[in-house]
Amino acid sequence: MWRRAARVLAATGLAAGLAACAGMNAGADTGPLAGSAWVLAELPGRAPVPGTTVTLAFDATAAAGTDGCNRYTAPYTQAGERLDIDGRAAATLMACPTEVMEQARAYLAALARVGGFRRDATGLALVAADGELLARFTAQPVGLAGTTWRVTGYNNGRQAVVSVLAGSELTLAFGDDGRAAGSAGCNRWSAPYTTGTGTVAFGVAGSTKRFCAEPAGVMEQEQAFLAALGTVATARREGDRLELRTAAGALAVALALAP
C-alpha cells in the first residue's frame, strides 16, 4: 500500500512537471532574447508601484534595466525556452521610499529564480524551473517617431544636470517626417533629427524670437537646453522615461512621456 501510494505520488509529480513544461512551450516563441526590451506589467498578485517603471533589456550576454529605484545588470544564459539570470546582479545604490525598495527586492529575487520564459503576442513571462509564474512584461516601445516628451532635466553646460524652472515647460516631439519640435520655455523650436539603433542626433535648432522675462532665468534655460540637444548622440527609452546622452555617456536631457 505504501509503495502504491508512493508510485501514485511520483506519477502525479511527473505529470505535473510535464504539464508545466508543456504549458511553457505551448505557442511560445523561443528565439533569442538578445535585442529585446520589456516593461514590468506585474509580479504575481501585484501591479508595479504607481509612479515607478521596472524594465528588463537583453543584450548578447547581460540582462539589465531599472528595478524601479536602481539600475541593475546581470549575466544570463539562454538555451531555447530555458533561461538563467545570475542572481548576483550588480546595481546602483540609491535609496527610495520603502514601498519602492520592497518592490525592487521582490523583483530582483524573482529574476534570481528564473528557469525559463514564455514569449508570445501578449508579452514576456518569466517562470521558475517548475513553471511557476515569476513576472510578466509587456514589450518596450523602441521607436521615437510620433512620441511627445516633457523635459524633466537638462545639462546646463556647466557639467550639471538641472531641473526645469518652475513656471516653465520644455517639450520635445519627434515627428514622423524627421523633424523634432517643441517648447524651449519661451520660444517654439524645431530641428531635424536622425535615429538608429540606440542613437539619435539633432541638427541645428531654429526658434521663434520672443523675449520672456518670467520666470527669472528662462531665457538662459532656453539657450542651455537647445545647446544640450546639440550634444545628443544616444537615446535610451525605458517605459515612460527617455534619456538622451552625449557620445561620452554624459546625460544631456532627461524626459518623461507626455500624456
Secondary structure in CASP SS format (residue, H / E / C, confidence):
PFRMAT SS
TARGET T0000
AUTHOR 0000-0000-0000
METHOD secondary structure of the structure
MODEL  1
M C 1.00
W H 1.00
R H 1.00
R H 1.00
A H 1.00
A H 1.00
R H 1.00
V H 1.00
L H 1.00
A H 1.00
A H 1.00
T H 1.00
G H 1.00
L H 1.00
A H 1.00
A H 1.00
G H 1.00
L H 1.00
A H 1.00
A H 1.00
C H 1.00
A H 1.00
G H 1.00
M H 1.00
N H 1.00
A C 1.00
G C 1.00
A C 1.00
D C 1.00
T C 1.00
G C 1.00
P C 1.00
L C 1.00
A C 1.00
G C 1.00
S C 1.00
A E 1.00
W E 1.00
V E 1.00
L E 1.00
A E 1.00
E E 1.00
L E 1.00
P C 1.00
G C 1.00
R E 1.00
A C 1.00
P C 1.00
V C 1.00
P C 1.00
G C 1.00
T C 1.00
T C 1.00
V C 1.00
T E 1.00
L E 1.00
A E 1.00
F E 1.00
D C 1.00
A C 1.00
T C 1.00
A E 1.00
A E 1.00
A E 1.00
G E 1.00
T E 1.00
D C 1.00
G C 1.00
C C 1.00
N C 1.00
R E 1.00
Y E 1.00
T E 1.00
A E 1.00
P E 1.00
Y E 1.00
T E 1.00
Q E 1.00
A E 1.00
G C 1.00
E C 1.00
R E 1.00
L E 1.00
D E 1.00
I E 1.00
D C 1.00
G C 1.00
R C 1.00
A C 1.00
A E 1.00
A E 1.00
T C 1.00
L C 1.00
M C 1.00
A C 1.00
C C 1.00
P C 1.00
T H 1.00
E H 1.00
V H 1.00
M H 1.00
E H 1.00
Q H 1.00
A H 1.00
R H 1.00
A H 1.00
Y H 1.00
L H 1.00
A H 1.00
A H 1.00
L H 1.00
A H 1.00
R C 1.00
V C 1.00
G C 1.00
G E 1.00
F E 1.00
R E 1.00
R E 1.00
D E 1.00
A C 1.00
T C 1.00
G E 1.00
L E 1.00
A E 1.00
L E 1.00
V E 1.00
A C 1.00
A C 1.00
D C 1.00
G C 1.00
E C 1.00
L E 1.00
L E 1.00
A E 1.00
R E 1.00
F E 1.00
T E 1.00
A E 1.00
Q C 1.00
P C 1.00
V C 1.00
G C 1.00
L C 1.00
A C 1.00
G C 1.00
T C 1.00
T E 1.00
W E 1.00
R E 1.00
V E 1.00
T E 1.00
G E 1.00
Y E 1.00
N E 1.00
N C 1.00
G C 1.00
R C 1.00
Q C 1.00
A C 1.00
V E 1.00
V E 1.00
S E 1.00
V C 1.00
L C 1.00
A C 1.00
G C 1.00
S C 1.00
E C 1.00
L E 1.00
T E 1.00
L E 1.00
A E 1.00
F E 1.00
G C 1.00
D C 1.00
D C 1.00
G C 1.00
R E 1.00
A E 1.00
A E 1.00
G E 1.00
S E 1.00
A E 1.00
G C 1.00
C C 1.00
N C 1.00
R E 1.00
W E 1.00
S E 1.00
A E 1.00
P E 1.00
Y E 1.00
T E 1.00
T E 1.00
G E 1.00
T C 1.00
G C 1.00
T E 1.00
V E 1.00
A E 1.00
F E 1.00
G C 1.00
V C 1.00
A C 1.00
G E 1.00
S E 1.00
T C 1.00
K C 1.00
R C 1.00
F C 1.00
C C 1.00
A C 1.00
E C 1.00
P C 1.00
A C 1.00
G C 1.00
V H 1.00
M H 1.00
E H 1.00
Q H 1.00
E H 1.00
Q H 1.00
A H 1.00
F H 1.00
L H 1.00
A H 1.00
A H 1.00
L H 1.00
G C 1.00
T C 1.00
V C 1.00
A C 1.00
T E 1.00
A E 1.00
R E 1.00
R E 1.00
E E 1.00
G C 1.00
D C 1.00
R E 1.00
L E 1.00
E E 1.00
L E 1.00
R E 1.00
T C 1.00
A C 1.00
A C 1.00
G C 1.00
A C 1.00
L E 1.00
A E 1.00
V E 1.00
A E 1.00
L E 1.00
A E 1.00
L E 1.00
A C 1.00
P C 1.00
END
